[in-house]
Amino acid sequence: MSNAVFTFKEFEVKQGNCAMKVGTDAVLLGAWSNLPEKGNILDIGTGTGIIALMAAQRSSTIIDAIEIDKEAYQEALENCKKSKWSDRINVHHLSFQKFVPSVLKKYDVILSNPPYFSNSVQAASESRTLARHTNTLTFEELVYGIASLLKQDGSFATILPQKEAKDLTTIAKRYGLYSNRITYVKATPSKPVKRVLMEFRFTKSIPFEDTLIIQNKPEPGRQIKTHSYSNEYKNLTGNFYLGF
């Protein structure tokens, strides 16, 4: 997924200058999250703008997408302006910490595919570091801002590796946000959980939990082919990927 332009069924994503290219995590979050038909959505760390564009395709909402990296912001702005939903997506170039006190409205849904590396080796590119590491946006800052901007009956959805998902859940509880929906993502049936999709609300409840398998187990000696993707994955992302 590193081509300069990634083509979906209803939009294209230019990504040549963006540190983080279109990836499975973003597509999963954009397709999995519960969205209202109308209202306001916030996409934190929009990157290429892919999640904002997916949300626009799935709803009639007004979407604010924020991005701290200048080159990513410029590509997201171009991608959103070229889309059929350009009148409903507003791309902002600033940090989330500065955005929180500047906005007067509350959001029905907040989405974020956040940076989660904290102790690993820093990326050689400053832009890639911004996108991948929590140096510029810690989980504490992320959740604090979300709790400030989310409507009382709204929801926050995200995707993280399993350890970081637990860390975020612990922090979220301190701000009165509780997971009510969790999907564990596995590459194949025999692989360990690779990612966790989570939805948080201000209402405490027993979360609904399920597992999503991306690819069926290949036959011995055969490589994974497009048709080997699981039906549940194809059903989830079928409105976006050209191959499904």
VEXMI-122619 format. One line per 4 residues: number of its first residue (from 0); their letters; for each residue x negated, y, z of N, C-alpha, C. Coordinates in steps of 0.1 Angstrom, whole numbers. Layout:
NUM = a = X Y Z X Y Z X Y Z | ...;
This chain:
0 = msna = -8 -12 0 0 0 0 -9 13 0 | -19 13 -8 -28 24 -8 -28 32 -21 | -19 29 -29 -18 37 -42 -15 51 -39 | -19 60 -49 -16 74 -47 -2 78 -46;
4 = vftf = 7 70 -53 21 72 -53 28 59 -50 | 36 58 -40 44 46 -37 59 49 -40 | 64 40 -49 77 42 -54 88 33 -48 | 98 40 -42 109 33 -36 121 34 -46;
8 = kefe = 132 27 -42 144 27 -51 149 41 -54 | 149 50 -44 156 63 -46 146 75 -44 | 134 72 -41 124 83 -40 110 78 -41 | 101 88 -43 87 85 -44 79 92 -33;
12 = vkqg = 68 85 -29 60 91 -18 46 93 -23 | 42 105 -25 28 108 -29 20 107 -16 | 9 100 -17 1 98 -4 -14 98 -6 | -19 104 -17 -33 104 -20 -41 111 -10;
16 = ncam = -36 122 -4 -44 130 5 -40 127 20 | -31 119 22 -26 116 36 -35 105 42 | -39 107 55 -48 97 61 -41 84 63 | -29 84 67 -21 72 69 -11 69 57;
20 = kvgt = -14 59 50 -6 56 38 8 50 42 | 16 48 32 29 41 35 26 27 40 | 32 23 51 29 10 57 42 4 62 | 41 -9 65 52 -17 70 59 -11 82;
24 = davl = 51 -6 92 56 0 104 67 10 101 | 63 20 93 72 31 90 84 27 83 | 83 17 73 95 12 66 104 5 76 | 98 -3 85 107 -10 94 114 0 103;
28 = lgaw = 107 10 108 114 19 117 125 27 109 | 122 31 97 131 39 89 144 31 86 | 142 18 84 154 9 81 161 4 93 | 154 2 104 160 -4 116 168 5 125;
32 = snlp = 163 18 126 169 27 135 184 30 133 | 191 31 144 205 35 143 206 50 140 | 214 54 130 215 68 126 230 72 125 | 233 84 129 246 89 128 249 93 113;
36 = ekgn = 261 94 109 264 98 95 261 113 94 | 264 121 104 261 135 104 254 138 118 | 248 150 118 241 155 130 227 159 127 | 218 159 137 204 163 136 195 152 140;
40 = ildi = 185 150 132 174 140 134 161 147 134 | 152 142 143 138 147 144 129 136 141 | 119 138 132 109 128 129 96 134 134 | 90 128 144 77 133 150 65 126 144;
44 = gtgt = 56 134 138 45 128 131 49 122 118 | 55 130 109 61 124 97 51 119 87 | 38 123 87 29 117 78 32 121 63 | 35 111 55 39 114 41 54 118 40;
48 = giia = 61 118 51 75 121 51 84 109 48 | 79 97 48 86 85 45 98 83 54 | 96 84 67 107 81 76 118 91 75 | 115 104 73 124 115 71 132 112 58;
52 = lmaa = 126 107 47 132 104 35 142 92 36 | 137 82 43 146 71 45 158 75 53 | 156 83 63 168 88 71 177 96 63 | 172 104 54 180 112 45 188 103 35;
56 = qrss = 182 92 31 189 83 22 200 76 29 | 198 73 42 208 65 49 219 73 56 | 218 86 55 228 95 63 230 108 56 | 239 116 61 241 130 57 236 140 67;
60 = tiid = 226 136 75 221 144 86 212 155 81 | 209 165 90 199 175 88 187 170 96 | 175 170 89 163 163 94 152 173 96 | 146 174 107 134 182 110 122 172 111;
64 = aiei = 112 174 103 100 165 103 88 173 106 | 81 170 116 69 177 120 56 169 118 | 46 177 115 33 170 112 21 180 115 | 12 175 123 1 184 128 -10 185 117;
68 = dkea = -13 175 109 -24 175 100 -19 182 87 | -28 192 83 -24 201 72 -22 193 59 | -31 184 55 -30 177 42 -18 168 42 | -15 161 54 -3 153 54 9 161 53;
72 = yqea = 9 172 60 21 182 60 24 186 45 | 13 190 38 15 194 24 21 183 16 | 16 171 18 22 160 10 36 157 14 | 39 157 27 53 155 31 62 166 26;
76 = lenc = 57 178 26 65 189 21 68 187 6 | 58 183 -2 60 180 -16 69 169 -18 | 68 158 -11 76 146 -13 91 149 -9 | 93 157 1 107 160 5 113 170 -5;
80 = kksk = 105 179 -10 111 189 -19 114 183 -32 | 107 172 -36 110 165 -49 122 155 -48 | 126 153 -36 136 143 -34 150 149 -36 | 160 141 -37 174 145 -39 180 151 -27;
84 = wsdr = 173 150 -15 178 154 -2 170 166 3 | 164 174 -6 155 185 -2 162 196 6 | 175 197 4 183 207 11 186 203 26 | 182 190 29 185 185 43 173 182 51;
88 = invh = 161 183 45 149 180 52 140 192 54 | 137 196 66 128 207 69 115 202 75 | 104 204 68 91 200 72 83 211 79 | 78 208 91 72 219 99 57 215 102;
92 = hlsf = 48 224 100 34 222 102 30 227 116 | 31 219 126 26 223 140 26 210 149 | 20 211 160 20 200 170 33 199 176 | 36 187 181 48 184 188 49 192 201;
96 = qkfv = 37 194 208 37 202 220 42 217 218 | 38 222 206 42 236 203 57 236 197 | 61 225 191 74 224 186 85 224 197 | 82 217 207 92 215 218 98 228 223;
100 = psvl = 89 237 228 95 250 233 100 259 223 | 98 257 210 102 266 199 115 263 194 | 121 251 196 133 247 190 145 249 200 | 156 254 195 168 257 204 178 246 204;
104 = kkyd = 178 237 194 188 227 193 184 214 199 | 194 205 201 191 192 206 194 182 194 | 188 170 195 189 160 184 197 148 188 | 205 143 178 212 131 180 203 119 180;
108 = vils = 193 119 171 183 108 170 169 114 169 | 160 109 176 146 112 174 138 99 170 | 130 100 160 122 89 154 108 92 155 | 99 82 158 85 85 158 77 72 156;
112 = nppy = 69 72 146 59 61 144 46 67 150 | 44 66 163 33 75 169 19 69 169 | 9 78 171 -4 73 173 -5 65 186 | -13 54 186 -13 46 198 -27 41 202;
116 = fsns = -37 44 194 -51 40 198 -56 50 208 | -61 45 219 -67 54 229 -81 51 233 | -85 38 234 -98 35 238 -107 29 227 | -101 28 214 -109 22 204 -118 32 197;
120 = vqaa = -127 27 188 -136 36 181 -128 46 172 | -133 58 173 -126 69 166 -128 67 151 | -118 70 143 -120 69 128 -129 80 123 | -136 77 112 -146 86 107 -139 99 102;
124 = sesr = -127 98 97 -120 110 92 -112 116 103 | -113 129 104 -106 137 115 -91 135 113 | -86 135 100 -72 133 97 -67 119 102 | -75 109 99 -72 96 103 -72 94 119;
128 = tlar = -81 101 125 -81 101 140 -68 107 145 | -64 119 140 -51 125 144 -40 116 142 | -40 108 131 -28 100 128 -28 87 137 | -40 82 141 -41 69 147 -42 69 162;
132 = htnt = -48 80 167 -52 81 181 -44 90 189 | -43 88 202 -34 95 211 -41 108 217 | -53 111 211 -60 123 216 -52 136 215 | -44 137 205 -37 150 203 -22 149 208;
136 = ltfe = -17 137 210 -4 135 215 -3 122 224 | -4 124 237 -3 112 246 11 107 247 | 13 95 252 27 90 254 34 99 264 | 27 104 274 34 112 284 39 125 277;
140 = elvy = 31 131 269 36 143 262 47 140 252 | 46 129 245 56 124 236 70 123 243 | 70 115 254 82 112 261 88 125 267 | 79 133 273 84 145 279 92 154 269;
144 = gias = 86 155 257 92 163 247 105 157 242 | 105 144 240 117 137 236 129 139 246 | 125 137 259 136 139 269 141 153 269 | 133 163 265 137 177 265 146 180 253;
148 = llkq = 144 173 242 151 176 229 162 167 226 | 164 156 233 174 146 229 187 149 236 | 198 148 228 211 149 234 214 138 244 | 223 141 253 225 132 264 230 118 259;
152 = dgsf = 237 118 248 242 106 242 234 102 230 | 222 108 228 214 105 217 205 93 219 | 197 90 209 187 78 210 174 82 204 | 164 75 209 150 77 204 145 63 200;
156 = atil = 140 62 188 135 49 182 121 50 178 | 113 39 181 99 39 178 95 25 175 | 82 24 170 76 11 168 62 11 173 | 58 1 180 44 0 186 40 -14 188;
160 = pqke = 27 -17 189 22 -30 193 27 -33 207 | 27 -46 211 34 -51 223 29 -44 236 | 15 -43 238 10 -37 250 14 -22 251 | 13 -15 240 16 0 240 31 1 242;
164 = akdl = 39 -8 237 54 -8 239 57 -8 254 | 50 -17 261 52 -18 275 48 -5 282 | 37 1 278 32 13 284 42 24 282 | 47 26 270 57 36 267 70 34 275;
168 = ttia = 74 22 276 87 19 283 86 23 298 | 74 21 304 72 25 318 72 40 319 | 66 47 310 66 62 310 80 67 308 | 87 61 298 101 66 295 110 65 307;
172 = kryg = 109 54 315 118 53 327 116 65 336 | 104 70 337 102 82 346 110 94 341 | 113 94 329 121 106 323 135 102 321 | 140 91 326 154 87 325 158 81 312;
176 = lysn = 148 76 304 151 70 292 148 55 293 | 158 47 288 157 32 290 160 25 277 | 152 15 275 154 7 262 167 -1 263 | 174 1 252 187 -6 251 188 -16 239;
180 = rity = 177 -15 231 177 -24 219 162 -27 216 | 158 -39 214 144 -43 212 144 -54 201 | 135 -52 191 133 -62 181 118 -65 181 | 115 -78 183 101 -82 182 98 -86 168;
184 = vkat = 87 -81 162 84 -83 148 72 -93 147 | 74 -103 139 64 -113 137 61 -114 122 | 48 -116 118 45 -117 104 51 -130 98 | 49 -141 105 55 -154 102 60 -160 114;
188 = pskp = 68 -171 113 73 -178 125 63 -182 135 | 51 -186 130 41 -192 139 31 -181 145 | 32 -169 140 23 -158 144 28 -152 157 | 19 -146 165 24 -139 177 31 -126 173;
192 = vkrv = 38 -120 183 45 -107 180 35 -96 176 | 37 -90 165 28 -80 160 32 -66 164 | 45 -63 163 51 -50 166 64 -51 174 | 67 -41 181 80 -40 188 88 -28 184;
196 = lmef = 100 -30 179 109 -19 175 117 -16 188 | 118 -4 192 126 -1 204 135 11 203 | 146 11 209 155 22 209 158 25 224 | 157 38 227 158 43 241 170 52 242;
200 = rftk = 177 52 253 188 61 256 187 65 271 | 195 75 274 195 80 288 204 71 297 | 212 62 291 220 53 298 213 39 300 | 212 35 313 205 23 316 214 11 313;
204 = sipf = 209 1 306 217 -11 303 207 -23 300 | 213 -35 300 205 -46 296 202 -46 281 | 190 -45 277 187 -43 263 191 -55 254 | 196 -53 242 198 -63 233 185 -67 226;
208 = edtl = 181 -79 226 168 -83 221 169 -94 210 | 161 -92 199 161 -102 189 147 -102 183 | 145 -111 173 132 -112 167 133 -111 151 | 124 -104 145 125 -103 131 112 -109 125;
212 = iiqn = 114 -119 116 103 -126 109 102 -119 95 | 90 -115 92 88 -108 79 87 -118 68 | 78 -128 69 76 -138 59 79 -152 63 | 85 -160 55 87 -174 58 73 -181 58;
216 = kpep = 72 -192 65 60 -199 65 57 -205 51 | 45 -201 45 42 -206 32 39 -221 32 | 41 -227 21 37 -241 20 22 -243 20 | 17 -254 26 3 -256 27 -4 -254 14;
220 = grqi = -15 -245 14 -23 -243 2 -17 -233 -7 | -6 -227 -4 0 -217 -13 0 -203 -7 | -3 -193 -15 -3 -179 -10 11 -174 -8 | 12 -164 0 25 -157 2 29 -150 -11;
224 = kths = 41 -152 -15 46 -146 -27 58 -137 -23 | 62 -128 -32 73 -119 -29 86 -126 -24 | 89 -137 -31 101 -144 -28 100 -151 -14 | 88 -152 -8 87 -158 5 91 -149 17;
228 = ysne = 94 -137 14 98 -128 25 111 -133 30 | 113 -132 43 125 -138 49 138 -130 45 | 149 -136 45 161 -130 41 165 -118 50 | 162 -120 63 165 -109 73 156 -96 70;
232 = yknl = 144 -99 66 135 -87 62 140 -81 49 | 144 -89 40 149 -84 27 162 -76 29 | 170 -81 37 183 -75 40 181 -61 47 | 171 -61 56 168 -48 63 163 -38 54;
236 = tgnf = 153 -41 45 146 -32 37 150 -31 23 | 160 -39 19 164 -41 5 169 -28 -2 | 174 -18 6 178 -6 0 167 3 -4 | 154 -1 -1 143 8 -3 133 2 -12;
240 = ylgf = 128 -10 -9 117 -17 -17 123 -21 -31 | 115 -18 -41 119 -21 -55 120 -36 -57 | 111 -44 -51 111 -58 -53 122 -66 -47 | 130 -60 -38 141 -67 -32 155 -64 -38;
